[in-house]
Amino acid sequence: MRASLLVLFLSFLSAASVSLAHGQTFNMSIPLGLNRPAVDPGGSAIATIDLTSTLGFNSPVALTCVISSGPVTTSPPLCPISPLTVTPPGSASLTITTTNATAVGLYNFTVTGTSGPIIQTLSLSLSVQPLSEDYTLSASPVTAVPNPVTAGGVASTTVTVSPIGSYSGHQVTLACLSVTPVVPAGPSCSFTPTTGSGPVQVTAGTPATATLTITTYGPTPTTSLRTPRMFYALWLLLPGLAFLGARGPNRSKKLMGILFLLTIASLLLLPACGSSTPTNSPTGATTPKNTYTFTLTGVDENGAAPSNTTTAEAATVSVIVN
């Protein structure tokens, strides 16, 4: 019996050594973190777990989540993951839920991925606090598409207004607080709610979205006349009219008709005398090639700004102009 166990143990170590020798493994990350750093008791927060492979790793990874530390409570937060098994490359959704009986405080969670002898872990935190009404802004993707955009084109992304606590039934007007770098003919922004028009309607505590459109400026062709050549065409008729005065009435009538037709033809062909030349945008300049970063903000009907406008978590969007 002991010999069998020893053989099994040595086989396990051999398999692990082969896997590690080849460098095959998987990696986990939560690139955007939780969508809410804090929730009211009874609230919830979500995150996406991304799994990638190294050197062709393609085995299933079992995912689990547990509370690693936090207040003692009869109703601790739960952190279910769906799906529970992912084969890289892939992703899973993590949802942290609380109840009205969940004790306030900071909870830390550990997400573990296991595939054979390979184990990876991630940590994240959620604060459970009685919150005043407020909201946050976020953008996805954080780089507007198309990426890059040609000067004169437009790029877009989606902005989400996420209510905090019992924030609902409000109208949020979105705006770009700043753009860097500041240059002549720099890109501008505008917002269009996903539903309705005007301000973004936040109702029943549900996140609301809007499309952020970033406009750049580039050369636009225009058509202009270089010379008023119509006058030249009319002056060319004067010698012919003088010649008619020296001829007889019958022949003059025929020549007058021919000259009349030539005059009409010259007027009809005048547009061909113009030329198409490129000019810049109405501002007289083109958006320079660069990467521009917009910081987003908003204000509701009560003058309340998003809670993450002046923090390190302020919502930003980049656009790359080539």
Legacy VTK file of the C-alpha trace (Angstrom):
# vtk DataFile Version 3.0
C-alpha trace
ASCII
DATASET POLYDATA
POINTS 322 float
0.000 0.000 0.000
2.781 2.416 0.938
4.653 1.511 -2.223
1.592 2.329 -4.316
1.194 5.696 -2.639
4.871 6.427 -3.172
4.614 5.621 -6.862
1.523 7.826 -7.192
3.258 10.715 -5.401
6.357 10.412 -7.604
4.148 10.350 -10.713
2.439 13.560 -9.553
5.801 15.281 -9.033
6.991 14.081 -12.426
3.902 15.482 -14.167
4.305 18.807 -12.360
7.976 18.960 -13.301
7.202 18.323 -16.968
4.536 21.074 -17.004
6.807 23.603 -15.293
9.786 22.574 -17.436
7.876 23.464 -20.562
6.789 26.770 -18.998
3.125 26.141 -19.676
0.883 28.002 -17.275
-2.073 30.359 -17.047
-2.442 33.907 -15.718
-5.417 35.660 -14.113
-6.226 39.361 -13.917
-9.124 41.682 -13.122
-8.203 44.587 -15.447
-11.013 46.960 -14.495
-11.457 45.892 -10.869
-14.889 46.034 -9.270
-17.376 48.358 -10.928
-18.100 49.819 -7.469
-15.481 50.206 -4.722
-18.247 50.578 -2.109
-21.883 49.535 -1.753
-24.743 49.976 0.693
-25.726 46.935 2.768
-27.879 44.999 0.314
-25.914 46.246 -2.692
-23.689 44.335 -5.095
-20.592 44.802 -7.248
-19.284 42.918 -10.275
-15.915 42.296 -11.935
-14.570 40.345 -14.898
-11.782 37.801 -14.425
-9.584 37.390 -17.519
-7.544 34.215 -18.013
-4.667 33.960 -20.493
-2.307 31.109 -21.340
1.472 30.865 -21.704
3.195 28.610 -24.235
-0.001 26.917 -25.349
-1.506 26.092 -21.968
-5.046 24.828 -22.694
-6.243 22.942 -19.611
-9.429 23.825 -17.674
-8.986 26.143 -14.693
-11.305 25.799 -11.681
-12.197 29.146 -10.082
-13.208 29.828 -6.483
-13.731 32.945 -4.345
-13.675 33.296 -0.550
-13.631 36.120 1.978
-10.083 36.400 3.293
-10.832 39.034 5.947
-13.605 41.351 7.120
-16.023 42.130 9.947
-17.698 39.308 11.832
-21.270 39.164 10.606
-24.165 36.737 10.456
-24.708 37.642 6.804
-21.309 37.877 5.095
-20.987 38.869 1.431
-21.077 36.118 -1.158
-18.840 36.076 -4.240
-20.105 33.516 -6.773
-18.204 33.087 -10.060
-19.750 32.113 -13.373
-18.690 29.904 -15.024
-16.769 27.966 -12.388
-14.375 26.444 -14.935
-12.660 28.318 -17.783
-10.132 27.127 -20.368
-7.736 29.962 -21.253
-8.011 32.226 -23.061
-11.379 33.124 -21.567
-13.153 35.062 -18.854
-15.575 34.673 -15.987
-17.876 37.023 -14.100
-17.483 37.641 -10.371
-20.449 39.092 -8.452
-20.153 40.174 -4.816
-23.569 40.372 -3.131
-24.568 41.655 0.302
-27.783 41.787 2.295
-29.331 44.429 4.526
-27.929 42.458 7.483
-24.311 42.513 6.198
-22.107 44.355 8.709
-20.447 47.545 7.503
-16.694 47.494 6.981
-13.982 46.519 4.503
-14.091 42.981 3.105
-11.151 41.381 1.315
-11.633 38.526 -1.137
-9.272 35.982 -2.665
-9.957 34.494 -6.094
-8.108 31.225 -6.758
-7.552 29.477 -10.064
-6.440 25.847 -9.982
-5.367 23.571 -12.806
-3.490 20.447 -11.695
-0.397 21.539 -9.764
-0.670 25.170 -10.938
-2.391 27.606 -8.587
-2.857 31.342 -9.161
-4.562 33.855 -6.840
-5.977 37.360 -7.024
-7.074 39.773 -4.294
-9.729 42.486 -4.294
-11.652 44.516 -1.736
-15.151 45.895 -1.273
-16.324 48.410 1.327
-19.837 48.027 2.725
-21.016 51.404 4.029
-24.260 53.365 4.367
-23.806 55.638 1.384
-25.362 58.964 0.517
-26.884 59.339 -2.924
-24.205 59.736 -5.565
-22.972 58.274 -8.845
-19.782 57.457 -10.727
-18.755 57.578 -14.385
-16.843 54.959 -16.358
-16.026 54.386 -20.020
-15.599 51.221 -22.070
-13.484 50.901 -24.092
-11.175 53.483 -22.538
-9.646 54.166 -25.981
-12.259 55.389 -28.456
-12.737 53.397 -31.664
-11.699 53.295 -34.410
-8.201 53.240 -33.018
-6.374 55.115 -34.423
-8.612 57.635 -36.186
-7.574 59.748 -39.179
-7.652 63.520 -38.680
-11.085 64.658 -39.815
-12.819 61.507 -38.614
-14.773 60.616 -35.469
-14.289 57.981 -32.763
-16.675 56.809 -30.052
-17.028 54.836 -26.833
-19.712 54.075 -24.239
-19.987 56.003 -20.966
-21.827 54.437 -18.022
-23.456 56.370 -15.183
-23.489 54.020 -12.154
-25.690 55.024 -9.186
-24.370 54.674 -5.642
-26.668 53.833 -2.770
-30.263 54.806 -3.469
-29.374 57.283 -6.213
-32.194 57.106 -8.775
-34.692 59.255 -10.644
-32.071 61.834 -11.622
-30.995 63.489 -14.869
-27.243 63.671 -15.455
-25.772 65.993 -18.081
-22.405 64.663 -19.223
-19.448 66.803 -20.313
-15.722 66.681 -20.940
-13.966 68.371 -18.026
-10.627 68.661 -19.821
-8.544 67.365 -22.739
-4.780 67.035 -22.861
-2.691 68.104 -24.625
-4.286 71.435 -25.533
-3.573 72.263 -29.182
-5.157 74.342 -31.969
-7.964 72.364 -33.653
-7.877 69.834 -30.816
-10.616 67.154 -30.778
-14.016 67.957 -29.266
-16.609 65.725 -27.622
-20.382 65.269 -27.470
-22.731 62.842 -25.690
-25.860 61.041 -26.885
-27.912 59.007 -24.353
-28.481 55.383 -25.336
-32.194 55.889 -24.667
-34.075 59.144 -25.034
-32.427 62.510 -25.591
-30.876 65.293 -23.538
-29.501 64.362 -20.090
-28.936 60.721 -19.149
-31.913 59.392 -17.179
-30.885 57.348 -14.107
-33.894 55.488 -12.745
-34.502 52.774 -10.141
-30.814 52.585 -9.257
-29.955 51.037 -12.637
-26.782 52.114 -14.509
-27.494 54.219 -17.604
-25.320 54.670 -20.690
-24.525 57.236 -23.355
-22.358 57.315 -26.476
-19.373 59.645 -26.329
-18.427 60.909 -29.799
-15.014 62.518 -30.285
-14.654 64.707 -33.379
-11.319 65.549 -34.989
-10.617 68.092 -37.723
-8.920 67.573 -41.071
-8.573 68.958 -44.608
-11.821 69.373 -46.562
-11.931 70.134 -50.325
-13.711 73.268 -51.517
-14.338 74.632 -55.019
-13.666 78.233 -55.930
-13.275 80.314 -59.109
-9.817 81.722 -59.646
-10.793 84.437 -62.153
-14.138 85.944 -63.200
-13.636 84.652 -66.740
-17.202 85.401 -67.691
-16.090 88.957 -68.399
-13.321 87.676 -70.682
-15.876 85.690 -72.659
-18.058 88.776 -73.101
-15.121 90.946 -74.182
-14.300 88.388 -76.906
-17.707 89.091 -78.420
-17.007 92.788 -79.027
-14.857 92.329 -82.173
-17.559 90.118 -83.610
-20.243 92.723 -82.941
-18.116 95.425 -84.603
-17.656 93.160 -87.607
-21.423 92.720 -87.868
-21.901 96.459 -88.091
-19.834 96.554 -91.285
-21.761 93.742 -93.039
-25.125 93.639 -94.712
-28.365 93.032 -92.806
-28.994 89.497 -94.111
-25.551 88.137 -93.390
-25.510 90.008 -90.083
-28.584 88.156 -88.896
-26.930 84.782 -89.538
-23.697 85.778 -87.828
-25.643 87.266 -84.895
-27.311 83.901 -84.326
-23.976 82.098 -84.352
-22.457 84.573 -81.898
-25.485 84.227 -79.635
-25.038 80.445 -79.497
-21.338 80.850 -78.764
-22.161 83.216 -75.907
-24.589 80.750 -74.322
-22.052 77.925 -74.670
-19.322 79.968 -73.019
-21.584 80.776 -70.052
-22.546 77.109 -69.624
-18.907 76.046 -69.597
-17.813 78.631 -67.035
-17.774 76.189 -64.074
-14.929 74.364 -65.797
-12.804 77.457 -65.343
-12.714 76.899 -61.560
-10.299 74.698 -59.628
-10.627 72.435 -56.581
-8.079 73.262 -53.878
-7.746 71.658 -50.442
-8.430 73.826 -47.437
-8.378 73.087 -43.733
-11.366 72.806 -41.420
-13.461 75.926 -40.734
-11.077 76.736 -37.870
-8.221 76.893 -40.357
-6.220 74.045 -38.831
-6.013 70.248 -38.709
-5.964 68.147 -35.537
-2.277 67.223 -35.026
-1.225 63.598 -34.778
-1.151 62.718 -31.092
-2.829 60.815 -28.266
-5.465 62.935 -26.526
-6.975 62.172 -23.121
-10.415 63.424 -22.066
-11.463 63.582 -18.398
-15.214 63.111 -18.059
-17.602 64.736 -15.638
-21.299 65.406 -15.216
-23.882 67.284 -13.204
-27.424 66.355 -12.234
-30.430 68.609 -11.745
-29.298 69.306 -8.169
-25.774 70.264 -9.206
-24.213 67.013 -7.929
-21.056 65.890 -9.759
-19.874 62.248 -9.937
-17.972 61.130 -6.870
-14.955 60.042 -8.933
-14.395 63.307 -10.855
-11.616 64.609 -8.617
-10.084 61.289 -7.587
-7.489 58.999 -9.101
-10.387 56.890 -10.401
-11.748 59.722 -12.564
-13.232 58.452 -15.822
-10.937 59.136 -18.785
-11.077 58.337 -22.490
-8.213 58.473 -24.983
-8.256 58.974 -28.744
-5.294 58.386 -31.026
-5.137 60.614 -34.136
-2.827 59.599 -36.961
LINES 1 323
322 0 1 2 3 4 5 6 7 8 9 10 11 12 13 14 15 16 17 18 19 20 21 22 23 24 25 26 27 28 29 30 31 32 33 34 35 36 37 38 39 40 41 42 43 44 45 46 47 48 49 50 51 52 53 54 55 56 57 58 59 60 61 62 63 64 65 66 67 68 69 70 71 72 73 74 75 76 77 78 79 80 81 82 83 84 85 86 87 88 89 90 91 92 93 94 95 96 97 98 99 100 101 102 103 104 105 106 107 108 109 110 111 112 113 114 115 116 117 118 119 120 121 122 123 124 125 126 127 128 129 130 131 132 133 134 135 136 137 138 139 140 141 142 143 144 145 146 147 148 149 150 151 152 153 154 155 156 157 158 159 160 161 162 163 164 165 166 167 168 169 170 171 172 173 174 175 176 177 178 179 180 181 182 183 184 185 186 187 188 189 190 191 192 193 194 195 196 197 198 199 200 201 202 203 204 205 206 207 208 209 210 211 212 213 214 215 216 217 218 219 220 221 222 223 224 225 226 227 228 229 230 231 232 233 234 235 236 237 238 239 240 241 242 243 244 245 246 247 248 249 250 251 252 253 254 255 256 257 258 259 260 261 262 263 264 265 266 267 268 269 270 271 272 273 274 275 276 277 278 279 280 281 282 283 284 285 286 287 288 289 290 291 292 293 294 295 296 297 298 299 300 301 302 303 304 305 306 307 308 309 310 311 312 313 314 315 316 317 318 319 320 321
